[in-house]
Amino acid sequence: MKTRSPIWTFEFVLVSFISFAFFVSFYFLLPVLPGYILKVGGTDRDVGLILGVFTITATALRPFVGRGVDRVGTRLFIIAGTAVFLVAPLLYVAAASVLAILVVRIFHGTGIAFFTTSSSAYVAHVSPAERRGEAVGYYGMFSNVSMAIAPTIGLFLLKRLDYAGLFLSAAAMGGVAVLMSLFLRPVGGSTAYQRTGTGGKATAPGPAPGTKPPALIHPGAVYPSLVLIALTATYGVTLSFLPLYGPKRDFEQVGLFFTVYAAALIISRSVGGVVADRYGRGKAIAPGMGLAAVAMFCLAAARGIPAFLGVAAIYGTAMGFANPALMALAIDRAGPGGRGSAMGTFTAAFDLGIGLGSVFLGLVADKFGYSLMYVVAGIVAASGLAAFGLIGQAEQRRERAIEGSAGMGAGEAAGGSTGTATGRTGVSS
């Protein structure tokens, strides 16, 4: 019996715990920043602007970070991202105006772009190809656990320590992430992107003559990223409007919804990853997208605590199956030399979907109400499922034609397959 390559190596465990500390720092501040903005004289409009500029900054930078990761490797960007999460909370302490907080928030957004893009590429490099979906699922669980516990701890610290103490606590968690990052071994990068001097020795980073720089938007990651946008549009509309919609439908415990969602997400990620590795990416992506659509349709009709918590469980399972498998598919299609660029493309799509969902589906809510908005969100998820199937089948036919004409088998070197039957396109054969 063939022994499976291990996932839980030192590098994988270390980057997972770094991710946990990093996101604890992030989620400490997420529920309290609106109150802090109002405290220094801001308005609700300022709250929306300051919180939104964080995502805008991260989305804009991710493709450039991905290109940098492919050039110089992951470690430098991981350290830089965690360092920002050490420094930024300290700057909030000194920020005494709306403008100052806005500037700090932009700086803070660079940290999320640096870290999440490079750490995702790091996981892609250190995980065995045949267990990549499972590894991505496990890795994401660490940030999910932080999401489940850190907001509550942050609110507790705020009551005991006030804002300054909370910001210092977030900085301390960022510092823990920085210290652990120093023990990461260099991974990724390309010697092709080094200027060479006499004797062929590398003298400085930069493209070699005649070598194209890594792509900002990786072509191989576009297909799974488009599907991801349809998925995270539903997340954006749930995150933004559920606190307003729930009380209108006899559901006041919105925090409990996200607790159940997080628990289902954590449980389902590992299961979805195993399914994606053993049976093909599509066997996890398609059910996940389908469940996301079902969750949105049910949310449109939900009333009362049991109905909303049932939707939370369905939706958490949907995200746990679809998101890691889509990420693994993007990595598969990038190949070893383009994983940074692929993760820059993929993580930018994640943010873009949340933003587009909040803005455009919010317009539907404004004109027609929340229930119809969630119906439309379900249609968006179902459209993503349809697009995944149609584009995936076309991709599969194209790749088979290329392989047939070249006389080559499917492998990591010929398109970045995981070795599963559906590693490249994610559509079942």
C-alpha positions in Angstrom: 0.0 0.0 0.0 1.4 3.4 -1.0 2.2 5.7 1.9 0.6 9.1 1.6 2.9 12.1 1.9 2.4 13.9 5.2 0.6 17.2 5.5 1.5 18.1 9.1 5.2 19.0 8.5 7.0 21.6 10.6 6.6 24.2 7.9 2.8 23.6 7.5 2.2 23.6 11.3 4.2 26.8 11.7 2.5 28.8 9.0 -0.9 27.6 10.3 -0.1 28.9 13.8 1.2 32.1 12.3 -2.1 32.5 10.5 -4.0 31.9 13.7 -2.1 34.6 15.6 -2.4 37.0 12.6 -6.2 36.6 12.4 -6.7 36.8 16.1 -5.1 40.3 15.9 -7.4 41.1 13.0 -10.6 39.8 14.6 -9.8 41.5 18.0 -10.4 44.8 16.2 -13.1 44.1 13.7 -16.2 44.5 16.0 -14.8 47.4 18.0 -13.4 49.7 15.3 -16.8 51.2 14.4 -17.3 52.3 18.0 -13.7 53.8 18.1 -14.4 55.8 14.9 -17.6 57.2 16.5 -15.7 58.0 19.7 -13.2 60.3 17.9 -16.0 62.2 16.2 -16.8 60.1 13.1 -20.2 59.4 11.6 -21.8 56.2 10.2 -20.7 57.3 6.8 -17.1 57.5 8.1 -17.4 54.0 9.5 -18.3 52.6 6.1 -15.5 54.5 4.4 -12.8 53.5 6.8 -13.9 49.8 7.0 -14.2 49.7 3.2 -10.9 51.2 2.4 -9.2 48.3 4.2 -10.6 45.9 1.7 -10.0 48.2 -1.3 -6.4 48.5 -0.3 -5.9 44.8 0.1 -7.7 44.0 -3.2 -5.6 46.5 -5.2 -2.3 45.2 -3.8 -2.8 41.5 -3.9 -1.9 41.0 -7.6 1.3 42.9 -7.1 2.1 40.9 -4.0 1.5 37.7 -5.9 4.0 38.8 -8.6 6.5 39.7 -5.9 6.1 36.3 -4.3 6.9 34.6 -7.6 10.0 36.7 -7.9 11.5 36.7 -4.4 9.6 34.0 -2.5 7.0 33.9 0.3 9.0 34.4 3.5 9.8 38.1 3.0 6.1 39.0 2.4 4.9 36.9 5.3 7.2 38.7 7.7 6.2 42.1 6.2 2.5 41.3 6.6 2.8 40.2 10.2 5.0 43.3 10.9 2.2 45.5 9.7 -0.2 43.8 12.1 2.3 44.5 14.9 2.7 48.2 14.0 -0.8 49.2 12.8 -2.7 48.6 16.2 -0.1 50.8 17.9 -0.8 53.5 15.4 -4.6 53.4 16.2 -3.7 54.3 19.8 -2.2 57.6 18.6 -4.9 58.2 15.9 -7.1 60.9 17.4 -9.1 61.9 14.3 -11.1 60.3 11.5 -8.5 61.2 8.9 -5.7 59.6 11.1 -7.7 56.4 11.5 -8.3 56.3 7.7 -4.6 56.6 7.0 -3.8 53.8 9.5 -6.5 51.7 8.1 -5.0 52.0 4.6 -1.6 50.9 6.0 -3.3 48.1 7.9 -4.8 46.8 4.6 -1.4 46.4 3.2 -0.7 43.8 5.9 -3.6 41.6 5.0 -2.6 41.8 1.3 1.0 40.8 2.1 0.2 38.0 4.5 -2.8 36.2 3.1 -1.4 36.1 -0.5 2.1 35.0 0.5 1.0 32.5 3.2 -1.5 30.8 0.8 1.4 30.4 -1.7 3.6 29.0 1.1 1.0 26.4 1.9 0.8 25.5 -1.8 4.6 25.0 -1.9 4.9 22.9 1.3 1.8 20.7 0.8 1.9 17.4 -1.1 0.2 17.8 -4.4 -2.0 14.7 -4.0 -3.3 16.1 -0.7 -3.5 19.8 -1.6 -7.2 20.2 -1.1 -7.0 18.6 2.3 -4.1 20.8 3.3 -5.8 23.9 2.2 -8.8 22.9 4.2 -6.8 22.3 7.4 -4.9 25.6 6.9 -8.1 27.6 6.6 -9.4 26.1 9.8 -6.9 28.1 11.9 -8.2 31.4 10.6 -11.8 30.1 11.1 -11.1 29.2 14.7 -9.7 32.8 15.3 -12.9 34.2 13.6 -15.0 32.1 16.0 -13.3 33.2 19.2 -11.4 36.4 18.8 -14.3 38.9 18.3 -15.8 37.8 21.7 -12.4 38.0 23.4 -11.8 41.5 21.8 -15.1 42.8 23.2 -14.2 41.4 26.6 -10.8 43.1 26.5 -12.4 46.3 25.5 -14.6 46.3 28.6 -11.6 45.5 30.9 -8.8 47.5 29.2 -10.5 50.2 27.1 -9.4 50.8 23.5 -5.8 51.4 24.2 -5.4 48.1 26.0 -7.3 46.3 23.2 -5.0 47.8 20.5 -1.9 46.8 22.5 -3.3 43.2 22.8 -3.8 43.1 19.0 -0.3 44.4 18.5 1.0 41.7 20.8 -0.7 39.0 18.7 0.9 40.6 15.6 4.2 40.4 17.4 3.8 36.7 18.1 3.1 36.2 14.4 6.3 38.2 13.5 8.4 36.1 15.8 7.1 32.8 14.4 7.5 34.0 10.9 11.3 34.4 11.4 11.5 30.6 11.7 10.0 29.9 8.3 12.4 28.6 5.7 12.5 30.5 2.4 10.0 28.9 -0.1 9.1 29.9 -3.6 10.7 32.6 -5.8 12.6 32.0 -9.0 16.3 32.2 -9.8 15.2 33.3 -13.2 14.4 36.6 -11.7 17.9 37.5 -10.6 20.3 39.7 -12.4 23.6 37.9 -12.9 27.1 39.3 -13.0 30.4 37.8 -14.0 30.7 34.1 -13.3 26.9 33.7 -13.4 26.5 34.7 -9.7 23.3 36.5 -8.7 24.0 40.2 -8.0 20.5 41.7 -7.4 16.9 40.8 -7.7 15.3 41.7 -11.1 14.3 40.0 -14.3 16.9 38.3 -16.3 17.4 39.6 -19.9 14.6 38.4 -22.1 12.6 37.1 -19.2 9.0 38.2 -18.8 8.0 39.2 -15.2 5.3 37.1 -13.5 1.8 38.0 -14.5 -0.3 40.3 -12.3 -3.4 38.3 -13.1 -2.5 34.6 -13.5 -4.5 33.2 -16.5 -4.8 29.8 -14.8 -6.4 31.3 -11.7 -9.0 33.3 -13.6 -11.5 30.5 -14.0 -11.7 29.4 -10.3 -11.6 33.1 -9.3 -14.7 34.0 -11.3 -16.6 31.2 -9.6 -15.2 32.4 -6.3 -16.6 35.9 -6.9 -20.1 34.4 -7.3 -19.6 32.5 -4.0 -18.2 35.4 -1.9 -20.9 37.8 -3.2 -23.3 35.8 -1.1 -20.9 36.1 1.9 -20.7 39.9 1.4 -24.4 40.3 1.4 -24.8 38.0 4.5 -22.1 39.8 6.4 -23.4 43.2 5.6 -27.2 42.9 5.9 -27.9 40.0 8.2 -27.7 42.2 11.3 -30.4 44.4 9.8 -32.5 41.6 8.3 -32.5 39.1 11.3 -34.4 41.3 13.7 -37.1 41.9 11.1 -37.6 38.1 10.9 -37.7 37.3 14.6 -34.0 36.6 14.9 -32.0 38.8 17.2 -29.1 36.5 17.9 -27.1 37.4 14.8 -23.8 36.6 16.6 -25.0 33.1 17.1 -25.6 32.7 13.4 -22.0 33.4 12.7 -20.9 31.1 15.5 -22.9 28.2 14.0 -21.6 29.2 10.5 -18.0 29.1 11.8 -18.5 25.7 13.4 -19.9 24.2 10.3 -17.2 25.8 8.2 -14.4 24.4 10.4 -15.9 20.9 10.4 -16.6 20.8 6.7 -13.3 22.2 5.4 -11.4 19.0 6.2 -14.1 16.8 4.7 -14.4 18.9 1.6 -10.6 18.8 1.1 -10.5 15.0 1.3 -13.4 14.8 -1.2 -11.6 17.3 -3.6 -8.3 15.2 -3.5 -9.8 11.8 -3.8 -12.7 12.4 -6.3 -11.7 15.7 -8.0 -12.1 19.3 -7.3 -15.6 19.4 -8.9 -17.0 16.9 -6.4 -16.4 19.5 -3.7 -17.0 22.7 -5.6 -20.3 21.8 -7.2 -22.0 20.7 -4.0 -20.6 23.7 -2.2 -21.9 26.2 -4.8 -25.3 24.4 -4.8 -25.6 24.5 -1.0 -24.7 28.2 -1.1 -27.6 28.9 -3.4 -29.9 26.8 -1.2 -28.8 28.7 1.9 -29.5 32.1 0.2 -33.0 30.9 -0.9 -33.7 29.6 2.5 -32.5 32.8 4.1 -35.0 34.7 2.0 -37.8 32.8 3.7 -36.3 32.2 7.1 -38.1 33.3 10.3 -37.2 32.5 13.9 -34.1 31.0 15.6 -34.2 27.4 14.3 -34.6 28.5 10.7 -31.7 30.9 10.8 -29.4 28.6 12.6 -30.2 25.8 10.1 -29.3 28.2 7.3 -26.0 29.0 9.1 -25.1 25.3 9.2 -25.9 24.9 5.5 -24.0 28.0 4.5 -20.9 27.1 6.6 -20.8 23.7 5.0 -21.2 25.3 1.5 -18.2 27.5 2.1 -16.2 24.7 3.7 -16.5 22.6 0.6 -16.3 25.1 -2.2 -13.7 27.7 -1.1 -10.8 25.3 -0.3 -11.4 23.3 -3.4 -11.5 26.4 -5.6 -8.2 27.6 -4.0 -6.7 24.2 -4.7 -7.9 24.3 -8.3 -6.2 27.7 -8.7 -3.0 26.3 -7.4 -3.2 23.3 -9.6 -3.6 25.4 -12.7 -0.8 27.8 -11.8 2.1 25.3 -11.5 5.0 25.8 -9.1 6.4 28.9 -10.8 3.1 30.9 -10.7 1.6 30.1 -7.3 2.2 33.6 -5.9 0.5 35.2 -8.9 -2.3 32.7 -8.7 -2.9 33.4 -5.0 -2.8 37.2 -5.7 -5.5 36.7 -8.3 -7.6 34.3 -6.2 -7.5 36.3 -2.9 -8.3 39.5 -4.8 -11.3 37.8 -6.3 -12.4 36.8 -2.7 -12.4 40.5 -1.7 -13.9 41.6 -4.9 -16.8 39.2 -4.6 -17.6 40.5 -1.0 -17.5 44.1 -2.2 -19.6 43.6 -5.3 -22.1 41.5 -3.4 -22.5 44.2 -0.7 -22.8 47.1 -3.2 -25.0 45.7 -6.0 -27.2 43.3 -3.9 -27.5 46.2 -1.5 -29.1 48.2 -4.3 -31.6 45.3 -4.7 -32.4 45.5 -1.0 -32.9 49.2 -1.1 -35.4 48.9 -4.0 -37.2 45.6 -3.3 -36.4 44.5 0.3 -34.1 42.0 2.0 -36.0 38.9 1.1 -35.7 39.5 -2.7 -32.1 40.5 -2.2 -31.3 37.0 -0.8 -33.3 35.4 -3.6 -31.1 37.2 -6.1 -28.0 36.2 -4.0 -29.1 32.6 -4.5 -29.4 33.1 -8.2 -25.9 34.5 -8.3 -24.6 31.4 -6.5 -26.5 29.1 -8.9 -25.1 31.1 -11.8 -21.6 30.5 -10.4 -22.3 26.8 -10.3 -23.6 26.8 -13.9 -20.5 28.7 -15.0 -18.2 26.3 -13.2 -19.7 23.4 -15.1 -19.8 25.0 -18.5 -16.4 26.5 -18.4 -14.9 23.5 -16.8 -16.2 21.2 -19.5 -14.8 23.4 -22.2 -11.4 23.6 -20.4 -11.4 19.8 -20.0 -12.0 19.3 -23.7 -9.3 21.8 -24.6 -6.7 20.2 -22.3 -7.5 16.7 -23.6 -6.9 17.9 -27.1 -3.6 19.5 -26.2 -2.4 16.4 -24.3 -3.5 14.2 -27.2 -1.6 16.2 -29.8 1.5 16.5 -27.6 1.4 12.9 -26.5 1.8 14.0 -22.9 0.2 12.7 -19.8 -1.5 14.9 -17.2 0.9 16.0 -14.5 2.2 18.8 -12.4 4.6 19.9 -15.1 1.9 19.9 -17.8 -0.7 22.2 -16.3 -0.2 21.8 -12.6 -2.5 18.8 -11.9 -2.7 17.3 -8.5 -2.7 13.9 -9.9 -6.4 13.5 -9.3 -8.8 12.7 -12.1 -10.0 16.3 -12.1 -7.1 18.3 -10.8 -6.9 20.7 -13.7 -10.4 21.6 -14.5 -12.3 20.4 -11.5 -15.0 18.8 -13.7 -15.6 15.2 -13.2 -14.5 12.9 -15.9 
